[in-house]
Amino acid sequence: MKIDNIVFYNWGHNGDIHYSKEFVKDLIKKIKAPAFYQTKCNKNILKDVNVEVVPFSMDRFIEHEILFENTKNNLFINTWIGSSNRVYLINGGCCLDGNYKKYQKIYDSLNLKIEKKIYYIPEINFNLILKDNIDIFLSKYVDVKKILFCNGNVLSGQAINFNMNDIILELANKYKDCLFILTDSSNPLNKDNIKYTKDIINIRDNDLNEISYISTFCDIIIGRGSGPYCFSTIKSNLLNKNKIFIGFTNLIEDAKWANNIELNIDGAEQIWYNQNDKNVIIEIIENKIKNL
């Protein structure tokens, strides 16, 4: 089969695109053809991938894994985890195991060798992002414990969109020697030890890759399965046994995208809690802050 172009497509949100990245990079490398990516998301989230990002227009193919267009030698690859009537959503959640099963089928169809599961934990080439402002900011907080709060709403029902401000404010008041970095500033808190990623990064465009870079400097990463939390799920974080992830999601798969036990790695501690009880959430986070 002669392939002149690969067209990846995904009608999901930012996290779905992020979790497809390593599979996409690997397929481009193995097929060796010009690549395009159709998405409704901001093209900057794929700026470290060798693809041309184009508008999404693939609704009629949404349930196919792959399609080959004989007349133009175009190979279409569906990277959305919800394809095939959502059979790859493990227990209804999005995780590495489900993605791997999906791509195993794609690789087999193309007669390609798939790598071990750990290979496909996302990585971001931070040399291609705008990180100067981040480095300048963080140079002032080298010896300070940093907690990243991905406090924005989720878009795909991963969790209840409760207001996290009361929780953050109580913790920031109690732990004044810690720096709390927040990803959503729609209801800003004014405290010396609370900062917002948009002010640190200071760019007008999508900054999820830059938030991911900030996460590599943070001791604790907290969220509900939103885009920033997903973009913090990268190999350098997950393989770091000094990191702590705390996910407040309905399903464990949306908090622990890559499971340490399943991968047989001694990596980051990953905590999951599926309720929105303020006092319990504070207790869980506080126990980890105390042990930093």
Phi and psi in degrees as a GROMACS rama.xvg file:
@    title "Ramachandran Plot"
@    xaxis  label "Phi"
@    yaxis  label "Psi"
@TYPE xy
-86.1042  122.809  LYS-2
-112.565  115.881  ILE-3
-89.9836  -31.2844  ASP-4
-145.893  145.153  ASN-5
-107.256  130.678  ILE-6
-118.789  104.072  VAL-7
-83.8624  145.393  PHE-8
-145.783  146.399  TYR-9
-154.978  121.131  ASN-10
-97.5872  11.2366  TRP-11
-82.5397  -168.604  GLY-12
-94.9728  -171.815  HIS-13
-56.4546  -43.1165  ASN-14
-62.0949  -38.7751  GLY-15
-61.4748  -41.08  ASP-16
-65.348  -45.8987  ILE-17
-57.5169  -45.0551  HIS-18
-72.0633  -11.4302  TYR-19
-91.2462  -10.0149  SER-20
-56.5649  -50.3222  LYS-21
-69.3964  -33.4837  GLU-22
-65.0213  -41.8608  PHE-23
-63.2539  -47.2541  VAL-24
-58.4394  -42.4343  LYS-25
-68.3666  -40.8832  ASP-26
-66.4528  -38.4558  LEU-27
-61.4728  -43.764  ILE-28
-64.3938  -37.6075  LYS-29
-85.2146  -31.437  LYS-30
-85.557  -31.2962  ILE-31
59.2429  60.5234  LYS-32
-143.46  154.276  ALA-33
-55.4479  141.146  PRO-34
-122.888  142.93  ALA-35
-126.881  152.32  PHE-36
-131.988  117.417  TYR-37
-93.8478  120.64  GLN-38
-151.204  154.463  THR-39
-87.8628  -7.06303  LYS-40
-85.2301  168.21  CYS-41
-63.0041  133.849  ASN-42
-63.8359  -20.3222  LYS-43
-66.4613  -20.7774  ASN-44
-69.1914  -14.2531  ILE-45
-112.037  20.3289  LEU-46
-71.0603  -12.1936  LYS-47
-100.357  11.2421  ASP-48
-116.141  140.649  VAL-49
-80.8419  66.7918  ASN-50
-135.096  155.071  VAL-51
-95.1217  119.968  GLU-52
-84.2528  127.611  VAL-53
-130.276  159.691  VAL-54
-60.2721  149.719  PRO-55
-76.7123  132.965  PHE-56
-152.414  34.6328  SER-57
-113.885  26.0525  MET-58
-53.9735  -36.1508  ASP-59
-71.9027  -13.8404  ARG-60
-106.887  11.4886  PHE-61
-61.8659  -25.2884  ILE-62
-94.3743  -6.03008  GLU-63
-81.062  147.725  HIS-64
-83.6096  -49.8735  GLU-65
-138.318  153.573  ILE-66
-142.333  137.489  LEU-67
-114.619  126.477  PHE-68
-96.4848  98.5731  GLU-69
-59.5047  -37.4646  ASN-70
-66.1613  -28.9996  THR-71
-120.879  2.92161  LYS-72
57.2035  37.0194  ASN-73
-97.8496  130.729  ASN-74
-103.611  120.677  LEU-75
-100.748  127.958  PHE-76
-123.986  121.553  ILE-77
-84.9337  114.879  ASN-78
-98.7854  3.16796  THR-79
-77.4833  126.309  TRP-80
-63.6303  -21.3348  ILE-81
-87.2684  7.38667  GLY-82
-68.605  171.688  SER-83
53.9409  47.4135  SER-84
56.0469  36.0046  ASN-85
64.4978  27.1059  ARG-86
-69.2673  -17.5928  VAL-87
-94.4919  0.507607  TYR-88
-84.2238  102.99  LEU-89
-69.1486  118.945  ILE-90
55.3442  22.2176  ASN-91
92.9391  -4.52872  GLY-92
-107.487  163.555  GLY-93
-97.6596  123.988  CYS-94
-151.557  170.826  CYS-95
-61.2786  -40.6719  LEU-96
-58.4483  -44.3516  ASP-97
-66.2508  -42.4434  GLY-98
-59.9259  -42.7496  ASN-99
-64.3182  -41.1572  TYR-100
-63.7759  -38.9769  LYS-101
-61.7047  -48.8257  LYS-102
-74.8852  -24.6727  TYR-103
-57.1236  -42.4638  GLN-104
-64.983  -41.548  LYS-105
-65.4355  -46.798  ILE-106
-61.1614  -42.9611  TYR-107
-62.1556  -40.8386  ASP-108
-62.9331  -31.2215  SER-109
-97.1718  4.61274  LEU-110
56.7716  43.9433  ASN-111
-114.582  152.125  LEU-112
-85.2123  126.777  LYS-113
-91.6956  142.835  ILE-114
-82.216  177.703  GLU-115
-65.3058  156.529  LYS-116
-56.5232  -41.0167  LYS-117
-62.7247  -24.7272  ILE-118
-60.2629  -27.5606  TYR-119
-98.5297  10.0819  TYR-120
-66.7134  130.225  ILE-121
-58.8536  143.26  PRO-122
-128.675  150.86  GLU-123
-124.308  132.218  ILE-124
-80.0012  96.1971  ASN-125
-71.8521  -7.02118  PHE-126
-72.1493  -14.0357  ASN-127
-103.928  7.65108  LEU-128
-110.325  173.729  ILE-129
-94.0352  94.477  LEU-130
-116.913  1.74108  LYS-131
-59.6034  -47.0055  ASP-132
-62.6822  -35.56  ASN-133
-65.2092  -46.1772  ILE-134
-62.1403  -40.8887  ASP-135
-63.488  -44.8724  ILE-136
-63.7348  -49.9648  PHE-137
-69.8194  -20.804  LEU-138
-62.6948  -19.4889  SER-139
-86.0025  -8.64332  LYS-140
-129.437  34.5886  TYR-141
-58.6185  -43.8026  VAL-142
-98.2407  15.5103  ASP-143
-101.535  136.921  VAL-144
-71.2399  132.573  LYS-145
-120.286  134.162  LYS-146
-121.246  119.882  ILE-147
-93.2035  118.701  LEU-148
-103.137  108.845  PHE-149
-85.1405  83.3377  CYS-150
-95.6855  5.40852  ASN-151
-77.3078  166.692  GLY-152
-70.8063  152.472  ASN-153
-88.7384  156.05  VAL-154
-111.989  -7.97787  LEU-155
-125.34  24.6725  SER-156
73.9909  21.0915  GLY-157
-66.7506  -25.3206  GLN-158
-159.192  168.916  ALA-159
-75.871  132.724  ILE-160
-84.6207  66.5771  ASN-161
-82.2016  155.024  PHE-162
-73.6475  124.713  ASN-163
-94.8285  -2.20946  MET-164
-60.4495  -41.582  ASN-165
-62.2793  -38.8747  ASP-166
-65.3767  -48.1357  ILE-167
-63.0929  -43.8944  ILE-168
-63.6775  -42.1638  LEU-169
-62.9611  -41.8667  GLU-170
-69.5389  -41.8059  LEU-171
-65.5958  -35.2888  ALA-172
-67.6026  -35.4223  ASN-173
-82.5357  -34.6985  LYS-174
-116.281  74.6251  TYR-175
-70.3826  -17.0624  LYS-176
-87.4432  -0.104065  ASP-177
-103.99  150.733  CYS-178
-103.306  124.292  LEU-179
-103.996  117.112  PHE-180
-107.307  121.688  ILE-181
-111.442  143.422  LEU-182
-93.695  -16.9057  THR-183
-121.163  124.454  ASP-184
-114.047  21.9515  SER-185
-66.5652  -27.2524  SER-186
-127.842  77.8109  ASN-187
-66.583  144.662  PRO-188
-106.33  135.858  LEU-189
-106.831  92.5628  ASN-190
-143.623  148.92  LYS-191
-61.4607  -32.0726  ASP-192
-101.134  19.1638  ASN-193
-118.96  123.992  ILE-194
-129.327  158.541  LYS-195
-115.576  139.397  TYR-196
-58.7442  -36.69  THR-197
-63.1674  -33.8551  LYS-198
-76.0737  -31.8734  ASP-199
-72.9884  -47.8296  ILE-200
-75.3863  -44.8131  ILE-201
60.3914  50.1329  ASN-202
-127.926  155.348  ILE-203
-86.319  -20.3846  ARG-204
-92.5296  -177.167  ASP-205
-54.9258  132.863  ASN-206
-124.59  26.6038  ASP-207
-65.3606  -37.9543  LEU-208
-65.1636  -35.8963  ASN-209
-70.0808  -37.3361  GLU-210
-63.1835  -39.0608  ILE-211
-58.5069  -41.486  SER-212
-62.5236  -43.1997  TYR-213
-58.6242  -39.0681  ILE-214
-60.8498  -26.7022  SER-215
-69.5815  -15.5202  THR-216
-99.5608  -2.71111  PHE-217
-97.6626  145.198  CYS-218
-81.3228  -37.1636  ASP-219
-127.854  135.762  ILE-220
-121.42  122.166  ILE-221
-123.289  137.721  ILE-222
-175.286  -173.595  GLY-223
-125.722  24.1979  ARG-224
87.4589  17.0378  GLY-225
-76.7522  176.844  SER-226
-53.4875  -51.407  GLY-227
-60  -37.7054  PRO-228
-65.9491  -42.9364  TYR-229
-61.1113  -43.5248  CYS-230
-70.1353  -15.5603  PHE-231
-81.658  -13.6625  SER-232
-81.4441  83.3045  THR-233
-130.101  162.378  ILE-234
-59.3169  -42.2724  LYS-235
-65.0238  -28.2527  SER-236
-80.9083  -47.2286  ASN-237
-68.8415  -26.6316  LEU-238
-90.6801  2.27639  LEU-239
-95.8968  108.137  ASN-240
-71.814  -6.26137  LYS-241
-89.2153  -5.72831  ASN-242
-88.8193  152.694  LYS-243
-129.618  124.538  ILE-244
-105.323  132.798  PHE-245
-126.243  112.419  ILE-246
-112.114  126.841  GLY-247
-106.505  88.4373  PHE-248
-132.581  163.589  THR-249
-68.0423  -38.3275  ASN-250
-117.72  141.138  LEU-251
-61.9993  -31.9143  ILE-252
-63.2151  -28.7008  GLU-253
-81.5382  -11.8501  ASP-254
-101.955  -34.2307  ALA-255
-116.848  78.1685  LYS-256
-62.8555  -39.5586  TRP-257
-120.805  116.384  ALA-258
-87.5773  124.619  ASN-259
-57.1587  -44.485  ASN-260
-65.194  -44.1255  ILE-261
-61.741  -37.6561  GLU-262
-88.4369  -7.62302  LEU-263
57.0875  51.1115  ASN-264
-124.632  149.103  ILE-265
-98.0931  79.4168  ASP-266
-114.446  -150.837  GLY-267
-61.939  146.554  ALA-268
-74.1842  130.484  GLU-269
-122.468  119.824  GLN-270
-113.671  135.789  ILE-271
-123.406  137.315  TRP-272
-142.072  133.719  TYR-273
-111.166  29.5419  ASN-274
-128.002  171.264  GLN-275
-121.656  31.2959  ASN-276
-71.5201  116.149  ASP-277
-55.0013  -47.4332  LYS-278
-66.1798  -38.3643  ASN-279
-68.6777  -41.6885  VAL-280
-60.7709  -45.9744  ILE-281
-60.7923  -41.8661  ILE-282
-62.6913  -43.8274  GLU-283
-61.4615  -48.2365  ILE-284
-67.1705  -42.4315  ILE-285
-62.7994  -38.853  GLU-286
-59.7234  -34.9789  ASN-287
-79.3788  -36.8152  LYS-288
-61.8641  -41.5037  ILE-289
-60.7571  -30.9067  LYS-290
-92.2923  0.569234  ASN-291
